[in-house]
Amino acid sequence: MARRSLVPRGSDEVTWHPFSRLQRAINDMMHDFPGELSLQGNGEDFTPRVDLSEDDKAYHIKAELPGVDQKDVDISLSNGAPVIRGEKKSSKEEKKQDYYRQARFFGSFFRSIPLPSEVIRDEVQASFNDGVLTVDLPKSEQAKADQRKIPISSGR
C-alpha cells in the first residue's frame, strides 16, 4: 500500500492543496531562523516548578531552577509563607559563515507558597545543588499538635 503525504510533492497538486500554504510558511520560517529554534525554555515567563511534600516534622520544598546561579536566588518567609525570588540570566552567541546571532534574556521570577501551619523560622534550612533548590521548613510544636486523623465512612 502506497503512503500519501498530507502535502503532495507534485507541482500541479501543491497549488490547490489545503496544507501547501502552511507548509511553505513553515519552510520559510525555518529558513529565516537558522540554527536551533526553540519554542520552550527561552527564559520568557519563567516560573520555577515546585514540589511540596510534608512529613510529621516538616514541610519540604524542591524548586527546579535550571540555568539559575545560586547567587541569584533569595529565600525569605513572609507571613509564614516561604518566598522564592530570583533572576534568570542567559546569553547565547552564535557565529556561522553566513550569519551572526546574539540573544540575551534577563528576567526575574517569584514564587510564594502558602503553608497550612506555622514553621520554626530559625530552623529553616536551604541548599542548592545542580539547579535544584531544596528548602526544609520544620513545623512548630503547635502545628504538630494540631494534626488529627479524620475517619472515612463508607457510602452515603
SEKE-76271 format. One record per atom (N, C-alpha, C): x, y, z. Coordinates in steps of 0.2 Angstrom, whole numbers, plus 5000, padded with zeros to 4 digits. Layout:
# residues N
XYZ ...
END
This chain:
# residues 156
500449945000 500050005000 500450065000 500350114996 500750174995 500550225000 501050255003 500850305008 500750375004 500350415006 500250485003 500350535009 500750585006 500950635010 500350685011 500350725017 499750775018 499950835013 500550845012 500750895007 501050865001 500650864995 500950824989 501550864987 501950824983 502550854981 502450874973 501950854970 501850864963 501750934962 501950974957 501951044956 501151064954 500751014951 500051034950 499651034956 499750984960 499350974966 499551024972 500151054972 500351094978 499951164977 499751184972 499451254971 498751254974 498351194974 497751194977 497651154984 498151124986 498151084992 498051124998 497651105003 497451155009 498151165013 498551115013 499151125018 499751155014 499751165008 500351185005 500551255007 500051305008 500251365010 500551365017 500251325022 500551315029 501251285028 501351235024 502051205023 502551255021 502351295016 502851345013 502951395019 502451415023 502651465028 503051435033 503051375035 503451345040 504151335037 504251315031 504851315027 505251385027 504851435026 505151505026 505351525033 504951505038 505151525045 505751495047 505851425045 506451385047 507051415043 506951435037 507451465033 507751535036 507251575038 507451635041 507751635048 507651585052 508051575058 508451515058 509051525055 509551465055 509751445062 509951385063 510151355069 509551335073 509651335080 509151305084 508551355085 507951325084 507351365085 506951335091 506951365097 506651335102 505951375104 505451335105 504851365107 504751365115 505151325118 505151325126 505851335128 505851355134 506551365138 506851425135 506551475133 506951535130 506951585136 506751565142 506851615148 506251655149 505851665144 505251715145 504751685149 504451725153 503851705158 504151645162 504751645165 504951585168 504651585175 504351535177 504151515184 504351455186 504751455191 505051385193 504551335195 504651275193 504251215195 504451195203 503951185207 504051175214 503651115216 503951075220 503651015223 503651025230 503051015233 502951025240 502750965244 503150945249 502950875252 502950895260 502750845263 502650855271 502750795274 503050795280 503050735284 502850755291 502950715296 502750735303 503050795306 503750805304 504150855307 504250915303 504150915296 504250975292 503950975285 503951035282 503751045275 504451045271 504351015265 504951015261 504851045254 505251085252 505151115245 505751105241 505551085235 506051075229 505851115223 506351165222 506151205216 506651195211 506451185204 506951175199 507051245196 507751265196 507951325194 508551315189 508351285183 508951275178 509151335175 509851345175 510151405172 510251455177 510051455183 510051505188 510651495192 511051545194 511551535198 511351545206 511651515210 511451515217 511451585220 511951625218 511951695220 511351745218 511051715213 510451755210 509751735213 509851695219 509251665222 509151695229 508551715231 508451745238 507851705240 507851685247 507351645250 507151685256 506551695258 506351735264 505651705266 505451725272 504751705275 504351765275 503751765272 503351825273 502651805275 502451825281 501851805284 501751725285 502351695286 502351615287 502451585280 502451615275 502451585268 503151595265 503551535263 504151545260 504051575253 504551625252 504551665246 505251655242 505151625236 505751615232 505851665227 506351705227 506451765221 507151745218 507151775212 507751765209 507751795202 508351785199 508451815192 508751765188 508551755182 508751715177 509151755172 509751735170 510151775165 510351725160 510351735154 510551695149 510851735143 511351715140 511651745134 511851695129 511751705123 511951655118 512251685112 512751665110 513051705104 513251645099 513151655093 513251605088 513551635082 514051615079 514351645073 514451585068 514251595062 514251555057 514551585051 514651555046 514951585040 514451645037 513851625037 513351675033 512951715038 513051705045 512651745049 512951755056 512651795060 512951805067 512251825071 512251785077 511651795081 511851795088 511551845091 511651855099 511051865102 510851825107 510251835111 510451835118 510051885122 510151895129 509451895132 509451865138 508751865142 508951885149 508651935152 508651945159 507951955162 507751915167 507151915169 507151895176 506651915180 506551895187 505951845188 506051805193 505451765195 505351765202 504751745204 504451755211 503951695212 504051655218 503551605220 503451615227 502851615229 502651615236 502251555237 502351525243 502051455244 501751455251 501051475251 500751475257 500751405261 500851405267 500851335271 500251335276 499951275277 499451275281 499551285289 500151285291 500351295298 500951335299 501151355305 501751395306 502351345306 502951375305 503551345304 504051375309 504551345311 505051365316 505551405312 505451475312 505851515307 506651515308 506851505314 507551505315 507951435313 507451385311 507751325309 507651305302 507451355298 507351335291 508051335288 508151275283 508751265280 508651265273 509151285269 509051285261 509751265259 509651225253 510351205249 510151215242 510651215238 510651225231 511151185228 510951135223 511351085220 511151075213 511551085208 511351065201 510751095199 510551155201 509951195198 509351175202 509451135208 508851115212 508951155219 508451195221 508451225227 507951185232 508251165237 507851125242 507851165249 507251175251 507051205257 506751165262 506951155268 506651115274 506451165279 505751165280 505451205285 505151165291 505451165296 505251125302 504551155305 504051105306 503451135309 503551155316 503151205318 503151225325 502751165329 502851175336 502551125340 501751125340 501551185339 500851195338 500551165332 500951165327 500751135320 500751055321 501251035325 501250955326 500650935330 500550975335 499950955339 499250965336 499251005331 498551015328 498350965323 498850915322 498650865317 498250815320 497750785316 497250735318 497050695312 496950635314 496650585308 495950595308 495650595302 494950605300 494750535298 494250515301 493950445299 493550455293 493550405289 493250405282 492650355283 492050375282 491450325282 491350295275 490950245275 490850205269 490150235266 490150255260 489450275257 489150325260 488550345257 488150395260 487450365261 
END
